[in-house]
Amino acid sequence: MLAMDYRGPKRVRAVQKPMPEIRHPQDAIVRVLRACICGSDLHLYNGNVPDTRVGSTFGHEFVGEIVDIGADVTKVKVGDRVIVPFNIACGECHFCRQEMYGNCQESNTESGAIGGIYGYSHTAGGFNGGQAEYARVPYANVGPVIIPADMDLDDAVMLTDVIPTGYQGAEMAGIQTGDTVVVFGAGPIGIVAARCAWLFGAGRVIIIDKEDYRLDFARNYSYCEAYNFQEIGDPVVFIKKITDWMGADCVIDAVGAEAEGNTLQTITGRKLLQQAGSATALHWAINAVKKGGVVSIVGVYGPTDNLIPIGNAMNKGLTLRGNQTSVKRLLPRLIEHVQNGVLDPKALITHRLPLEEVADGYRMFSNKLDNCIKTVLMPPTANQ
Amino acid sequence: MKDNAINTPIDPKTIKGWGIDADPKNDPTYPMRKRMNAGEDPTPKRRPDNLQPVNVEVLKSIERPKVSAVFGTPAPPSGLSGMIRRQAFKYSENQYKHWLPLIVADRVNVVEGVVTDLFQGKLPNIWAEKGYGMEWKHNRTAFVTKMATIGAVTAGLVVWLSSGKKKKKSEFKAKDYLSRF
């Protein structure tokens, strides 16, 4: 089968690889119908996640059709078309039973901090991902959700990560009616977080980024104010000014390790890898939120350390919340939102490339070429 | 671990005032709505019925007791990078001795990947693998400028370094210590 193949920082290709096999009675094999490149894939692509092995296949956002199942699989059958949440979750451990499907204890041997994630390095379990024609899906009784008959596959693939993560970013911000919410990062997750902030009753939503085309997109898609941090001076002072010098009630970090805007953070975090990525957005979030406010972190950082003003967080009495998204928990509600027209996931898709051109897709998304917001990869078998 | 002998567990309910100000609504872990602690969980160590057979090498974090019920099998540790990874997994995720060797192993693994390609008679197509075609199509001026700058800096460094060697050699020849006396 054709699959994406990681060769080193900023080097990927599509090659023929062996078909995935059933290795556990709850496994299923899925024929991939759509796969996306996620912003967090760029951390792998740039070589910033430890234990990313050459020969790995990335891709944690994919939907597909089940073509084979293990002996114990009862909840889905061959022929079902399914949304595959990006987290691999057993559904039985202490954490899964609290609906913390992003924190499963039985899907990752190689780290105590993170559950298994498809195609996200051996630090996240060493599973191959869905940027391929076929993928192994463990715990098929737990993760996959059957795609409703009336749902577009493009909408479905956005429900594997980007929509739930943006939604959970807003949910974790603890937004109260009328709150001012600031979102750092107008990538796909930030755009969705800004849109979802309204669902929780926000009174004002502001998004900050440096790419004008993304800010324009956010203004239209998320109905929010959008500002370019290269044009507003110090973004923290700017936010204080426009909030009567109070700061925002809630701030969402939807950037993570690839942040720009602070030379020290960029050099130490992204170039020299002396931090677990550049923590510029988190730094701004802590300083821009009001005293007693909430900072919600959905931007992904590496597993080591970051320079952030933790003293200010303590002095301001902040609540910091973050987690990998519990996609399975959120899917019923989000499917409802899509079916009722409250959310329009596929409007985020700006590019569609054949899997054979995966290297071009990564380059385009990474360097924000051709006004790229979200790229979908189409495996050759997707149209069979 | 020997100090554990003096750390006798205590039943918190025996402590005067335990729980008198407990307020279940004051839960900072929202939106975790099904929160329970290990004591409330009747089977906190419950595992799936079936465990994936361990028939490839899996490196296990020392922060967990057993191999997880499922795990990824692609790219098991091998070669020099594998040796470095095995050493890294002797330390917990709390230590740089775990993460920094893994980053080094990743870079070694890249070289191993190129060598493997060459042994298989495959010359890596760097232009295609790096997606430079997209840069050429959508960002040509900046891309050409960047490449030209990298090329010029590299050429300059090569010229500078090679001229330095010649200079040193000629300086060395100019000093004829034997004939001075």
Chai-1 contact restraints between the chains, C-beta under 6 A:
chainA,res_idxA,chainB,res_idxB,connection_type,confidence,min_distance_angstrom,max_distance_angstrom,comment,restraint_id
A,R7,B,G113,contact,1.0,0.0,6.0,A-B,restraint_1
A,R7,B,E129,contact,1.0,0.0,6.0,A-B,restraint_2
A,G8,B,V110,contact,1.0,0.0,6.0,A-B,restraint_3
A,K10,B,K130,contact,1.0,0.0,6.0,A-B,restraint_4
A,R11,B,E129,contact,1.0,0.0,6.0,A-B,restraint_5
A,R11,B,K130,contact,1.0,0.0,6.0,A-B,restraint_6
A,R13,B,E129,contact,1.0,0.0,6.0,A-B,restraint_7
A,R23,B,Q52,contact,1.0,0.0,6.0,A-B,restraint_8
A,H24,B,Q52,contact,1.0,0.0,6.0,A-B,restraint_9
A,H24,B,V70,contact,1.0,0.0,6.0,A-B,restraint_10
A,P25,B,N50,contact,1.0,0.0,6.0,A-B,restraint_11
A,P50,B,W99,contact,1.0,0.0,6.0,A-B,restraint_12
A,P50,B,L102,contact,1.0,0.0,6.0,A-B,restraint_13
A,P50,B,I103,contact,1.0,0.0,6.0,A-B,restraint_14
A,D51,B,L102,contact,1.0,0.0,6.0,A-B,restraint_15
A,T52,B,D106,contact,1.0,0.0,6.0,A-B,restraint_16
A,R53,B,A75,contact,1.0,0.0,6.0,A-B,restraint_17
A,R53,B,N109,contact,1.0,0.0,6.0,A-B,restraint_18
A,V54,B,N109,contact,1.0,0.0,6.0,A-B,restraint_19
A,V54,B,V110,contact,1.0,0.0,6.0,A-B,restraint_20
A,V54,B,G113,contact,1.0,0.0,6.0,A-B,restraint_21
A,G55,B,A75,contact,1.0,0.0,6.0,A-B,restraint_22
A,S56,B,A75,contact,1.0,0.0,6.0,A-B,restraint_23
A,C90,B,P48,contact,1.0,0.0,6.0,A-B,restraint_24
A,E92,B,R46,contact,1.0,0.0,6.0,A-B,restraint_25
A,E92,B,P48,contact,1.0,0.0,6.0,A-B,restraint_26
A,H94,B,D41,contact,1.0,0.0,6.0,A-B,restraint_27
A,H94,B,P44,contact,1.0,0.0,6.0,A-B,restraint_28
A,Q98,B,K34,contact,1.0,0.0,6.0,A-B,restraint_29
A,Q98,B,R35,contact,1.0,0.0,6.0,A-B,restraint_30
A,E99,B,K34,contact,1.0,0.0,6.0,A-B,restraint_31
A,E106,B,P48,contact,1.0,0.0,6.0,A-B,restraint_32
A,E106,B,S68,contact,1.0,0.0,6.0,A-B,restraint_33
A,E106,B,A69,contact,1.0,0.0,6.0,A-B,restraint_34
A,S107,B,S68,contact,1.0,0.0,6.0,A-B,restraint_35
A,S107,B,V70,contact,1.0,0.0,6.0,A-B,restraint_36
A,N108,B,S68,contact,1.0,0.0,6.0,A-B,restraint_37
A,T109,B,V58,contact,1.0,0.0,6.0,A-B,restraint_38
A,T109,B,K60,contact,1.0,0.0,6.0,A-B,restraint_39
A,T109,B,V67,contact,1.0,0.0,6.0,A-B,restraint_40
A,T109,B,S68,contact,1.0,0.0,6.0,A-B,restraint_41
A,T109,B,F71,contact,1.0,0.0,6.0,A-B,restraint_42
A,E110,B,L59,contact,1.0,0.0,6.0,A-B,restraint_43
A,E110,B,S61,contact,1.0,0.0,6.0,A-B,restraint_44
A,S111,B,S61,contact,1.0,0.0,6.0,A-B,restraint_45
A,G112,B,S61,contact,1.0,0.0,6.0,A-B,restraint_46
A,G112,B,E63,contact,1.0,0.0,6.0,A-B,restraint_47
A,G112,B,R64,contact,1.0,0.0,6.0,A-B,restraint_48
A,G125,B,G72,contact,1.0,0.0,6.0,A-B,restraint_49
A,G126,B,G72,contact,1.0,0.0,6.0,A-B,restraint_50
A,F127,B,G72,contact,1.0,0.0,6.0,A-B,restraint_51
A,N128,B,P74,contact,1.0,0.0,6.0,A-B,restraint_52
A,P138,B,V70,contact,1.0,0.0,6.0,A-B,restraint_53
A,E171,B,P31,contact,1.0,0.0,6.0,A-B,restraint_54
A,T304,B,W99,contact,1.0,0.0,6.0,A-B,restraint_55
A,A359,B,A128,contact,1.0,0.0,6.0,A-B,restraint_56
A,A359,B,E129,contact,1.0,0.0,6.0,A-B,restraint_57
A,A359,B,G131,contact,1.0,0.0,6.0,A-B,restraint_58
A,D360,B,G131,contact,1.0,0.0,6.0,A-B,restraint_59
A,D360,B,G133,contact,1.0,0.0,6.0,A-B,restraint_60
A,D360,B,M134,contact,1.0,0.0,6.0,A-B,restraint_61
A,Y362,B,G131,contact,1.0,0.0,6.0,A-B,restraint_62
A,R363,B,G131,contact,1.0,0.0,6.0,A-B,restraint_63
A,R363,B,M134,contact,1.0,0.0,6.0,A-B,restraint_64
A,M364,B,M134,contact,1.0,0.0,6.0,A-B,restraint_65
A,L369,B,M134,contact,1.0,0.0,6.0,A-B,restraint_66
A,L369,B,H138,contact,1.0,0.0,6.0,A-B,restraint_67
A,L369,B,N139,contact,1.0,0.0,6.0,A-B,restraint_68
A,D370,B,H138,contact,1.0,0.0,6.0,A-B,restraint_69
